Amino acid sequence: MDDAFTLLRRATDLLSEGARAENGVMVDDVRDYQRHQEWELVLDLLMEIGDEHLVPLRFWSLLADAARQMMLEHSACWCDWRAWELQHGTFRARLSLLSTEEGGRRTAFSGQGQLRPLWDIGNRAPDGGQAVSIARLWVEGVPGLAPGESATVRLAPLSPEQWRHVEPGDVITMHEGRPVVGTAVIIEVAPPSVAEHEGDL
């Protein structure tokens, strides 16, 4: 098995020379940090560049493998998530959780994709009743979300084809069991960038 540093070099080689992160860091800068063996910084910068540019699915797979070898599980999970989005599409929303007093959750939850709540996205069961869909949840910018709080989230539907009608501006509800525990407004929908058969989480 290749070591993490070789994997990071391979991921760097998949980027176009003009690719840069939002903060202006470019591929040549990343290579300079590689020469100085600042590997955790290299990983962070490659993730930032990958978030700004269309990259091959292999790019995220290499980063995920490198992150796991470096025992950076949060980074590895994010790279897996971004690989999933390339294959299945991106769904981002602004989620507001009900407070406990309003009938919402009693506890906070981790925002790294473990929670798999139900969502009412307007689909109907054969009998005309409500049909809910499962989607994993990633909270942007914070480690988790508590009752009564709001944040921008990314959703990874278990059955993405059921979400093809969802558009920015749509209001969807989050459920854990029957009760509504949160309301989300869709702010971004992006189609898949690679064929789904090329890989999965």
Secondary structure, 3 states (H helix, E strand, C coil): CCCHHHHHHHHHHCCCCCCECCCCCEHHHHHHHHHCCCHHHHHHHHHHHHHHCCCCHHHHHHHHHHHHHCCCHHHHHHHHHHHHHHHHCEEEEEEEECCHHHCCCCCCEECECCCCCEEECCCECCCCCECCEEEEEEECCCCEECCCCEEEEEEEECCHHHHCCCCCCCEEEEECCCCEEEEEEEEEEECCCCCHHHCCC
